[in-house]
Amino acid sequence: MRIAAAFLAVFIVACDEGYEATVRNDLDQDVNVKFAFDSGQLVDEGRGPLHPGRLTSVGKVGGPGEHPTILIKAFDLQGNLVFCKRLEYAEYKKTSQSSPLPIRPGVTCN
C-alpha cells in the first residue's frame, strides 16, 4: 500500500509542468503586476509593489502538453495601466532571471 501511494505521488508530480514568465520593472516607479493565462481572470502576482530594477516571476502549474498564452499587465500605485503584453508560450518560456521580460513604458496589448 505504501509503495503504491509513493508511486502515485511521484507520478502526479511528474505530470505537472510549470508555466512561468520572469519580468523586470524597467520603469522609474513601483508597479503592481497582474497576469492571466489563456484570457482568464487577472491574478495579482501577490508580492506587493515591484520596485524599479527588481524581478518577479508569474505563472502556474499545469498539465503536460499545454501551451497557454500569458497576459502580463503592470499598474502604477494609483491603479492606472502602464504596461500590457500578451505572450505566446514560446516567448515567455525563454524568460529567466538572466533574461527577463522588461516592463517598459507603453501599453502594447492587442
LUMSE-500931 format. One line per 2 residues: their letters; for each residue x, y, z of N, C-alpha, C, O. Coordinates in steps of 0.1 Angstrom, whole numbers. Example, Ala and Ser with C-alpha at 12.3 -4.5 7.8 and 13.67 -1.06 7.14 Angstrom:
LUMSE-500931
AS> 132/-57/78/123/-45/78/132/-33/78/142/-33/85  128/-22/71/137/-11/71/129/0/79/134/11/80
***
This chain:
LUMSE-500931
MR> 8/-12/0/0/0/0/9/13/0/6/22/-7  19/13/8/28/24/9/35/26/-4/37/38/-9
IA> 39/15/-11/46/16/-23/37/22/-34/41/31/-42  25/18/-34/15/23/-44/13/38/-42/12/46/-51
AA> 12/42/-29/10/57/-26/22/65/-30/20/76/-35  34/60/-28/46/67/-31/47/68/-47/51/78/-52
FL> 44/57/-54/44/57/-68/34/67/-74/37/75/-83  22/68/-68/12/77/-72/16/91/-70/14/100/-79
AV> 22/94/-59/27/108/-56/38/112/-66/38/123/-70  47/103/-69/58/106/-79/52/108/-92/56/118/-100
FI> 42/100/-96/36/101/-109/28/115/-110/29/121/-121  21/119/-100/14/131/-100/23/143/-102/21/152/-110
VA> 34/143/-94/44/154/-95/50/154/-109/52/165/-114  53/143/-114/60/142/-127/51/147/-139/56/152/-149
CD> 38/146/-137/28/151/-147/26/166/-147/21/171/-157  29/172/-136/27/187/-135/39/194/-142/50/190/-141
EG> 35/205/-149/45/213/-156/43/227/-152/32/232/-151  54/234/-150/53/248/-146/53/258/-159/61/255/-168
YE> 45/268/-158/44/278/-169/47/291/-162/39/296/-154  58/297/-165/63/309/-157/70/319/-166/77/315/-175
AT> 67/331/-163/74/342/-170/81/351/-159/75/354/-149  94/354/-162/101/363/-153/101/377/-159/104/379/-171
VR> 97/387/-151/97/401/-156/105/410/-147/107/407/-135  110/421/-153/118/431/-146/111/444/-148/107/448/-159
ND> 110/452/-137/105/465/-137/115/475/-142/124/479/-135  114/479/-155/123/489/-161/118/503/-160/123/512/-167
LD> 107/505/-153/101/518/-152/108/526/-140/115/520/-133  105/538/-139/110/546/-128/101/547/-116/102/557/-108
QD> 91/538/-115/81/538/-105/77/524/-101/79/515/-108  72/523/-89/67/510/-84/55/506/-92/47/515/-96
VN> 53/493/-95/41/488/-102/36/476/-95/43/469/-88  23/473/-97/17/461/-93/15/452/-105/9/457/-115
VK> 20/440/-105/19/431/-116/8/421/-115/6/415/-104  0/420/-126/-11/410/-126/-9/402/-139/-3/407/-149
FA> -15/390/-139/-13/382/-151/-25/373/-152/-33/370/-143  -27/367/-164/-38/358/-167/-33/348/-178/-25/352/-187
FD> -37/336/-177/-34/326/-187/-46/323/-196/-57/323/-191  -44/322/-209/-55/319/-219/-67/328/-217/-78/322/-216
SG> -65/341/-215/-76/350/-214/-85/348/-202/-97/352/-201  -79/342/-192/-86/340/-179/-86/353/-171/-83/364/-176
QL> -91/352/-159/-92/363/-149/-78/368/-145/-69/359/-142  -76/381/-144/-63/386/-139/-60/382/-125/-70/383/-117
VD> -48/378/-122/-44/374/-109/-33/383/-104/-24/386/-112  -34/388/-92/-23/396/-87/-11/387/-84/-13/376/-79
EG> 1/392/-87/13/383/-85/15/381/-70/23/372/-67  10/389/-62/9/386/-48/21/390/-39/21/388/-27
RG> 31/397/-44/43/401/-36/43/415/-33/53/420/-28  33/423/-36/33/437/-34/39/445/-45/42/439/-56
PL> 41/457/-44/47/465/-55/60/460/-59/69/457/-51  62/460/-72/75/457/-78/83/470/-80/79/478/-88
HP> 94/471/-73/102/483/-73/111/483/-86/113/473/-92  115/495/-91/123/497/-103/135/488/-102/142/488/-92
GR> 138/481/-113/150/473/-114/148/459/-108/157/450/-109  137/456/-101/135/443/-94/129/433/-104/122/437/-113
LT> 130/421/-101/125/409/-108/114/403/-100/113/403/-88  104/397/-108/94/388/-102/91/377/-112/93/379/-124
SV> 85/366/-108/80/356/-117/65/354/-115/60/355/-104  58/352/-126/44/349/-125/42/336/-133/48/334/-143
GK> 32/328/-128/30/316/-135/20/307/-128/13/311/-119  20/295/-133/10/285/-128/16/271/-130/26/269/-137
VG> 10/261/-124/13/247/-126/2/242/-135/-10/244/-132  5/235/-146/-5/230/-155/-1/216/-158/8/209/-153
GP> -8/210/-168/-6/197/-173/4/196/-184/6/206/-191  10/185/-187/19/184/-198/12/186/-211/0/182/-212
GE> 19/192/-221/13/194/-234/5/207/-235/1/210/-246  3/214/-224/-4/227/-225/6/237/-231/18/236/-228
HP> 1/247/-238/10/258/-242/2/271/-241/-2/277/-251  -1/275/-229/-10/286/-227/-3/299/-230/9/301/-229
TI> -11/309/-235/-7/322/-236/-7/329/-223/-15/325/-214  1/340/-221/0/347/-208/-1/362/-211/5/367/-221
LI> -10/368/-204/-12/383/-205/-6/389/-192/-10/385/-181  4/398/-193/10/404/-182/7/419/-182/9/426/-192
KA> 1/424/-171/-2/438/-170/5/444/-158/6/437/-148  9/457/-159/15/464/-147/7/477/-146/4/484/-155
FD> 4/479/-133/-4/491/-129/4/500/-120/11/494/-111  4/513/-121/10/522/-112/2/521/-98/-8/514/-98
LQ> 7/527/-88/1/525/-75/-13/532/-74/-20/530/-64  -16/540/-84/-29/546/-84/-39/538/-92/-51/541/-93
GN> -34/527/-98/-43/517/-105/-44/519/-120/-52/513/-127  -35/528/-125/-35/531/-139/-27/521/-147/-16/518/-142
LV> -32/516/-158/-24/506/-166/-12/513/-172/-14/523/-179  0/508/-170/12/514/-176/19/504/-185/28/508/-192
FC> 16/491/-185/22/482/-193/13/470/-195/5/466/-186  13/465/-208/5/453/-211/11/445/-222/15/451/-232
KR> 13/432/-220/19/424/-231/13/410/-230/12/404/-220  9/405/-242/4/392/-244/15/384/-250/21/388/-260
LE> 19/372/-244/30/364/-249/25/350/-252/18/344/-244  30/344/-263/28/330/-265/38/322/-257/48/327/-252
YA> 35/310/-255/43/301/-247/58/301/-251/67/302/-243  61/300/-264/74/300/-269/82/313/-265/94/313/-264
EY> 75/324/-264/81/337/-260/85/337/-245/96/341/-241  75/333/-236/78/335/-222/85/323/-216/91/325/-205
KK> 86/312/-222/93/300/-217/108/303/-217/115/297/-209  113/313/-225/127/316/-225/131/326/-215/143/329/-213
TS> 121/332/-208/125/342/-198/131/335/-186/128/324/-183  140/343/-179/146/338/-167/152/349/-159/150/361/-163
QS> 158/347/-148/165/357/-140/175/365/-148/177/377/-146  182/358/-157/192/364/-165/187/370/-178/194/378/-185
SP> 175/367/-182/168/371/-194/153/374/-192/145/367/-198  150/384/-184/136/387/-181/129/395/-191/136/401/-200
LP> 116/395/-191/108/404/-199/108/417/-193/104/419/-181  113/428/-200/113/441/-194/99/448/-194/92/448/-204
IR> 95/453/-182/83/462/-182/88/476/-185/95/482/-177  83/481/-196/87/494/-201/75/502/-204/64/497/-204
PG> 77/515/-205/65/524/-208/57/520/-220/63/515/-230  44/522/-220/36/519/-232/27/507/-230/31/497/-224
VT> 15/508/-234/6/497/-234/6/491/-248/3/497/-258  9/478/-248/11/471/-261/2/460/-263/4/452/-272
CN> -9/458/-255/-18/447/-257/-25/448/-270/-28/458/-276  -28/436/-275/-35/435/-288/-49/429/-285/-57/428/-294
***
